[in-house]
C-alpha cells in the first residue's frame, strides 16, 4: 500500500472558512485540469457520496467514495466504495497554527495489481499529490506547499519550510 501526504499553508483566512471551501468537491474540476468530473450525491452536514473521474496516464481513473465531515474537528475522511483502486482511503485535516492555516491531505491507495505496482503507483502518487496541491492552491491563491520542495516546484510555487507539514491520522 502506498501513501501520499500533502500540506498547503494558507495565510489570512480563518480555519473554518478553509474547511468549508475544501469540502466543496464539486468545484475541483474547475481548479485542476486533471480532475475531469466530481459528482456529489446525498449531501448532508456529516456525509455525502462523491463520484470522481481523474485523467491518469492515457486513460481515466474512476471511483465513488464515501465522505464524512467532522466540522468541529475540521476534518474530512473518505473511503472508496467502488472503482479502479482496490483500496483508496484518506483524510483532510485543517489546522490553525496561529499565523496560517495548514491544509493536510493524506491518502493510502493500492491498485491491487502487484505486477504493475512498481509502474502505476509512483505515477499515481505524483498525480494525486500534484492534483491536491493544484486544487488547494486554486481555492487559496495565497497558499504555499509546505515540506515538499519537489511538489512546490512541480506546481509552480516557491518551496518554503517555516511550518511543519500536517499529516492527518492514518485511516483504518
Backbone bond lengths (Angstrom), bond angles and torsions (degrees), N, CA, C in turn:
res aa  C-N    CA-C-N  psi(-1)  N-CA   C-N-CA  omega(-1)  CA-C   N-CA-C  phi
1 X - - - 1.449 - - 1.524 107.83 -
2 X 1.303 115.63 133.54 1.465 121.90 -179.55 1.527 108.58 -104.28
3 X 1.343 116.82 149.40 1.460 119.85 177.54 1.524 110.14 -126.06
4 X 1.329 113.84 156.22 1.452 123.10 -178.45 1.522 107.84 -131.37
5 X 1.328 116.99 133.62 1.457 122.24 175.51 1.517 109.14 -128.21
6 X 1.328 116.21 133.16 1.457 122.15 176.94 1.520 107.39 -136.59
7 X 1.340 116.69 135.72 1.457 121.41 173.88 1.520 108.55 -130.16
8 X 1.334 114.85 130.01 1.460 121.94 177.27 1.523 107.49 -121.79
9 X 1.329 117.22 128.53 1.454 122.65 175.09 1.517 109.98 -90.45
10 X 1.333 115.91 134.24 1.463 121.56 -178.58 1.527 108.46 -127.95
11 X 1.337 118.00 111.93 1.464 120.06 179.10 1.535 111.91 -88.15
12 X 1.326 115.53 154.70 1.457 121.24 167.93 1.510 117.79 74.55
13 X 1.329 119.07 13.99 1.462 122.14 179.00 1.529 107.75 -133.27
14 X 1.308 116.80 139.48 1.465 121.43 179.91 1.525 110.75 -65.51
15 X 1.326 116.18 145.84 1.465 121.70 -177.41 1.526 112.03 -57.60
16 X 1.318 118.16 -41.53 1.478 120.47 -179.38 1.530 110.69 -64.62
17 X 1.331 117.67 -38.35 1.471 120.78 177.64 1.526 110.51 -65.52
18 X 1.335 117.04 -37.61 1.464 121.21 176.73 1.528 109.34 -63.52
19 X 1.308 117.08 -48.06 1.464 122.18 178.57 1.535 110.68 -56.66
20 X 1.343 117.02 -47.05 1.464 120.86 -178.40 1.525 111.95 -60.97
21 X 1.329 117.99 -36.26 1.474 120.29 178.52 1.517 111.34 -74.24
22 X 1.328 117.16 -41.96 1.471 120.72 -178.05 1.520 110.95 -59.87
23 X 1.317 118.19 -36.89 1.469 120.00 -176.30 1.525 113.73 -77.50
24 X 1.326 119.26 0.79 1.461 123.15 177.73 1.534 109.99 -84.74
25 X 1.320 116.95 66.75 1.464 122.01 -174.08 1.525 113.20 -58.90
26 X 1.320 118.45 -32.31 1.466 121.15 -178.33 1.530 112.02 -62.18
27 X 1.330 118.39 -19.85 1.471 121.90 178.42 1.524 112.83 -81.32
28 X 1.308 118.35 -14.99 1.464 121.24 -171.76 1.529 114.72 -57.75
29 X 1.348 119.91 -36.48 1.473 117.86 179.14 1.529 113.82 -60.78
30 X 1.321 118.30 -29.62 1.466 120.27 178.47 1.528 111.96 -78.26
31 X 1.325 116.91 -11.32 1.463 121.05 -176.14 1.526 113.86 -102.98
32 X 1.324 117.32 -21.21 1.469 121.17 -179.40 1.517 109.06 -143.75
33 X 1.327 116.66 122.12 1.467 121.81 -177.58 1.516 113.11 -57.86
34 X 1.330 117.82 -29.76 1.453 121.02 -176.43 1.539 111.94 -71.91
35 X 1.337 117.62 -20.27 1.461 120.91 177.65 1.530 107.39 -86.34
36 X 1.324 115.46 107.35 1.470 120.72 -177.21 1.531 111.02 -73.62
37 X 1.344 116.58 -45.81 1.465 119.48 178.91 1.525 110.39 -161.25
38 X 1.328 114.48 152.78 1.461 122.85 170.42 1.518 106.16 -138.35
39 X 1.325 115.79 121.43 1.455 121.26 177.92 1.520 107.56 -113.82
40 X 1.325 115.79 125.21 1.456 121.51 -177.29 1.524 108.94 -102.45
41 X 1.344 115.84 132.48 1.470 122.92 -178.34 1.519 109.27 -124.04
42 X 1.308 117.00 149.05 1.454 121.59 170.87 1.512 114.50 55.18
43 X 1.315 117.10 53.57 1.464 121.84 -176.29 1.526 110.78 -75.05
44 X 1.342 115.62 133.76 1.463 121.74 169.72 1.533 107.04 -141.47
45 X 1.311 115.98 177.99 1.466 119.78 179.11 1.523 112.51 -64.58
46 X 1.341 116.95 -28.00 1.455 119.70 -173.84 1.522 115.49 -112.29
47 X 1.341 117.69 -15.30 1.464 117.45 178.68 1.525 111.61 -161.54
48 X 1.335 112.80 161.30 1.459 121.63 175.40 1.520 107.15 -158.52
49 X 1.310 114.94 171.59 1.456 121.96 171.30 1.523 106.40 -119.25
50 X 1.326 116.36 138.34 1.463 119.67 179.70 1.527 109.51 -133.14
51 X 1.335 114.77 140.14 1.465 121.96 178.49 1.521 107.93 -109.20
52 X 1.336 115.99 131.23 1.460 122.55 -171.87 1.522 111.09 -120.83
53 X 1.337 115.17 145.28 1.458 122.87 168.40 1.521 106.84 -133.46
54 X 1.338 115.71 122.98 1.465 122.33 -176.93 1.525 108.07 -129.98
55 X 1.334 116.23 131.23 1.471 119.93 176.77 1.521 108.75 -65.35
56 X 1.341 115.56 133.35 1.463 121.40 -178.24 1.518 109.12 -146.15
57 X 1.322 115.31 119.26 1.465 121.76 -177.03 1.525 109.00 53.74
58 X 1.315 118.32 -119.19 1.465 121.24 -179.62 1.528 112.16 -104.55
59 X 1.306 116.48 22.61 1.459 119.61 -177.62 1.511 111.70 -148.09
60 X 1.324 114.69 -157.35 1.456 121.73 -177.62 1.522 108.74 -131.37
61 X 1.343 115.93 129.39 1.463 121.20 171.44 1.521 107.47 -87.05
62 X 1.331 116.16 135.84 1.462 121.06 179.01 1.525 108.86 -128.99
63 X 1.322 115.24 140.61 1.456 119.99 173.19 1.510 109.17 -161.30
64 X 1.326 114.79 160.43 1.457 123.07 172.95 1.518 106.39 -121.68
65 X 1.332 114.75 134.12 1.458 119.01 -177.11 1.515 111.18 -128.00
66 X 1.323 114.49 156.10 1.456 122.60 171.28 1.525 106.60 -96.52
67 X 1.323 116.41 126.25 1.465 122.39 -179.61 1.521 109.00 -112.28
68 X 1.319 116.35 128.58 1.470 121.17 178.37 1.518 108.86 -116.89
69 X 1.342 115.29 130.98 1.457 121.87 -175.57 1.517 111.33 -107.62
70 X 1.319 115.76 129.67 1.459 123.22 175.80 1.524 106.75 -119.28
71 X 1.339 116.15 84.71 1.471 120.51 -176.65 1.528 112.31 -61.13
72 X 1.332 120.31 -44.97 1.468 118.58 179.25 1.539 112.64 -61.40
73 X 1.339 116.76 -35.02 1.459 121.11 179.42 1.516 113.94 -89.31
74 X 1.348 116.36 -0.77 1.466 122.62 -178.59 1.529 111.04 51.80
75 X 1.338 115.40 46.64 1.468 121.11 -176.82 1.528 110.63 -133.89
76 X 1.316 114.65 150.52 1.459 122.61 174.96 1.530 106.19 -133.49
77 X 1.318 116.92 129.67 1.461 119.62 173.87 1.522 108.02 -116.52
78 X 1.327 114.93 151.41 1.458 119.63 179.28 1.518 109.62 -142.47
79 X 1.337 114.32 152.80 1.457 121.55 174.76 1.524 107.76 -146.96
80 X 1.321 115.41 135.59 1.464 120.36 178.77 1.521 109.93 -66.21
81 X 1.335 115.27 134.08 1.458 121.34 174.81 1.526 110.38 -92.05
82 X 1.331 116.02 -40.43 1.461 121.27 172.80 1.525 108.26 -160.49
83 X 1.333 114.97 159.92 1.453 118.11 179.49 1.510 112.97 147.97
84 X 1.323 114.41 -162.01 1.460 121.35 -171.98 1.526 114.96 -76.68
85 X 1.299 117.93 -19.76 1.466 120.47 175.32 1.522 108.29 -85.81
86 X 1.317 116.22 152.66 1.463 118.57 168.18 1.528 107.88 -78.23
87 X 1.334 115.79 -39.69 1.461 122.93 177.67 1.525 108.06 -137.06
88 X 1.324 116.70 131.45 1.458 122.18 172.70 1.515 106.81 -151.62
89 X 1.331 116.09 114.95 1.464 121.38 -178.31 1.510 108.46 -152.58
90 X 1.315 115.26 159.52 1.453 117.54 179.91 1.503 112.91 176.82
91 X 1.343 114.17 -164.92 1.457 120.40 -175.85 1.520 110.71 -156.22
92 X 1.313 113.89 152.10 1.456 124.09 168.77 1.525 106.21 -110.14
93 X 1.325 117.50 141.34 1.464 121.13 175.33 1.519 107.80 -137.37
94 X 1.308 116.32 127.64 1.456 122.70 178.80 1.528 107.11 -104.94
95 X 1.347 116.75 126.49 1.465 121.73 -176.44 1.523 109.53 -129.76
96 X 1.330 116.41 127.42 1.463 121.58 176.26 1.524 108.29 -91.75
97 X 1.343 116.84 116.42 1.466 120.72 -178.57 1.522 112.40 -91.60
98 X 1.329 117.02 -4.78 1.460 120.48 -176.93 1.520 111.95 102.93
99 X 1.333 117.50 -38.13 1.471 119.70 178.07 1.525 112.20 -112.80
100 X 1.340 117.47 -10.59 1.459 122.33 174.00 1.523 107.79 -164.57
101 X 1.314 114.47 166.50 1.464 120.83 176.12 1.526 107.16 -105.31
102 X 1.314 116.30 131.99 1.463 121.03 177.01 1.519 109.75 -100.73
103 X 1.331 114.98 129.19 1.460 121.86 175.83 1.521 105.90 -102.50
104 X 1.323 116.23 110.50 1.461 121.35 179.55 1.516 110.71 -104.59
105 X 1.323 116.05 135.09 1.462 122.47 177.17 1.517 107.54 -128.84
106 X 1.313 116.13 131.88 1.465 121.59 175.03 1.520 108.18 -136.11
107 X 1.326 115.89 134.57 1.462 120.21 176.65 1.517 109.28 -138.79
108 X 1.312 115.17 149.21 1.460 123.19 172.25 1.510 106.81 -119.21
109 X 1.329 115.99 138.28 1.453 118.71 -179.49 1.515 111.27 -148.19
110 X 1.332 113.78 156.84 1.457 122.09 177.30 1.520 106.42 -153.91
111 X 1.320 116.55 127.66 1.459 120.20 177.50 1.523 112.29 -78.73
112 X 1.326 117.01 -15.97 1.460 119.77 179.46 1.517 113.91 75.85
113 X 1.328 116.59 20.72 1.471 121.54 178.70 1.533 106.72 -125.50
114 X 1.329 117.89 84.31 1.465 120.33 -174.30 1.529 114.33 -53.96
115 X 1.318 117.56 -36.14 1.468 119.66 -177.23 1.527 112.69 -68.57
116 X 1.337 117.75 -21.12 1.469 121.24 -179.99 1.529 113.27 -109.28
117 X 1.335 116.54 0.31 1.465 120.14 -176.30 1.520 112.11 -56.67
118 X 1.315 117.40 -41.01 1.459 120.64 -178.31 1.512 113.88 -66.62
119 X 1.323 116.67 -21.35 1.464 121.69 179.59 1.530 110.86 -96.42
120 X 1.333 117.23 -50.67 1.456 121.30 -173.91 1.523 114.52 -75.37
121 X 1.324 116.85 -42.61 1.457 119.35 -171.56 1.533 114.28 -66.81
122 X 1.332 119.94 -39.72 1.477 117.69 175.90 1.530 112.59 -63.70
123 X 1.322 116.89 -36.39 1.471 120.24 177.56 1.522 109.29 -67.29
124 X 1.329 117.15 -44.65 1.465 121.01 179.09 1.519 110.98 -61.98
125 X 1.332 117.43 -39.96 1.462 120.81 178.16 1.530 110.55 -59.10
126 X 1.326 115.91 -47.13 1.468 120.01 -179.84 1.523 110.74 -63.12
127 X 1.339 117.22 -45.34 1.464 121.29 -178.78 1.526 110.64 -62.41
128 X 1.324 117.89 -44.91 1.463 121.29 -179.87 1.527 110.10 -62.38
129 X 1.333 117.63 -48.78 1.470 120.58 -179.14 1.525 111.61 -59.87
130 X 1.326 116.36 -48.27 1.464 119.55 -178.30 1.525 111.24 -66.37
131 X 1.325 117.63 -37.70 1.463 120.90 179.35 1.520 110.57 -64.55
132 X 1.323 117.07 -48.25 1.471 120.59 179.58 1.526 109.92 -60.55
133 X 1.324 117.61 -45.94 1.466 120.34 -179.99 1.524 110.99 -60.61
134 X 1.331 117.20 -45.23 1.475 120.05 -179.21 1.528 111.66 -65.19
135 X 1.316 117.42 -38.93 1.464 120.55 178.36 1.524 109.94 -63.28
136 X 1.324 117.25 -50.75 1.463 119.82 -176.99 1.528 110.55 -65.30
137 X 1.320 117.36 -40.19 1.465 119.78 176.93 1.527 110.97 -67.66
138 X 1.329 117.99 -27.66 1.460 121.21 173.45 1.520 111.85 -70.29
139 X 1.322 116.35 -35.10 1.464 121.06 177.32 1.520 111.70 -72.80
140 X 1.346 116.28 -32.99 1.467 122.14 -174.86 1.525 108.97 -135.09
141 X 1.311 116.50 95.02 1.467 121.69 -174.96 1.527 112.74 -60.28
142 X 1.321 117.52 -25.23 1.468 120.31 -179.26 1.530 112.25 -86.22
143 X 1.338 117.68 2.40 1.458 121.26 -176.86 1.517 112.98 -70.85
144 X 1.339 114.50 165.12 1.464 121.65 179.15 1.520 109.11 -147.69
145 X 1.314 115.76 145.97 1.460 120.63 175.86 1.526 108.16 -72.48
146 X 1.326 116.68 135.95 1.462 122.43 -179.75 1.526 109.24 -114.14
147 X 1.327 116.51 128.09 1.456 121.11 169.51 1.515 117.00 78.52
148 X 1.323 119.02 10.40 1.468 120.69 -179.40 1.525 108.43 -145.29
149 X 1.322 115.68 89.21 1.462 122.23 -175.39 1.531 112.02 -60.45
150 X 1.327 117.41 -41.93 1.468 120.72 -179.43 1.530 110.73 -63.74
151 X 1.315 117.68 -41.70 1.457 121.23 178.15 1.526 110.67 -65.62
152 X 1.321 116.94 -42.83 1.470 120.59 178.68 1.526 110.37 -57.43
153 X 1.329 116.67 -45.45 1.470 119.97 178.37 1.529 111.34 -64.69
154 X 1.328 116.95 -40.68 1.465 121.08 -177.58 1.527 112.71 -63.00
155 X 1.324 116.38 -32.51 1.469 119.70 -178.69 1.528 111.65 -101.17
156 X 1.331 116.38 6.34 1.458 120.52 172.64 1.507 116.18 77.70
157 X 1.337 117.12 31.91 1.467 119.70 174.99 1.514 108.92 -117.13
158 X 1.302 115.11 166.52 1.456 120.86 178.74 1.527 107.90 -83.19
159 X 1.336 117.60 124.22 1.470 118.67 179.12 1.522 110.95 -68.99
160 X 1.321 116.31 134.46 1.466 121.96 177.08 1.510 109.17 -136.88
161 X 1.317 116.33 163.07 1.458 120.27 -172.51 1.521 114.50 -137.38
162 X 1.349 123.12 12.66 1.451 119.22 -173.76 1.525 115.79 -64.27
163 X 1.323 118.58 -29.73 1.462 121.25 -179.13 1.520 109.34 -107.94
164 X 1.326 115.40 148.35 1.457 119.48 177.00 1.525 109.64 -74.38
165 X 1.328 117.81 142.04 1.466 119.72 176.15 1.527 111.28 -60.20
166 X 1.311 115.58 152.85 1.457 122.43 178.22 1.515 107.77 -102.58
167 X 1.306 117.52 129.32 1.451 120.49 177.21 1.518 108.32 -119.89
168 X 1.340 117.81 106.09 1.465 119.35 177.89 1.531 109.75 -56.06
169 X 1.300 114.47 151.69 1.461 120.05 -179.39 1.514 111.24 -55.43
170 X 1.298 116.09 145.14 1.468 121.27 178.20 1.530 108.58 -60.44
171 X 1.313 115.65 134.17 1.458 121.22 -178.33 1.519 108.30 -95.13
172 X 1.307 116.27 126.28 1.478 120.02 -178.88 1.481 112.13 -79.91
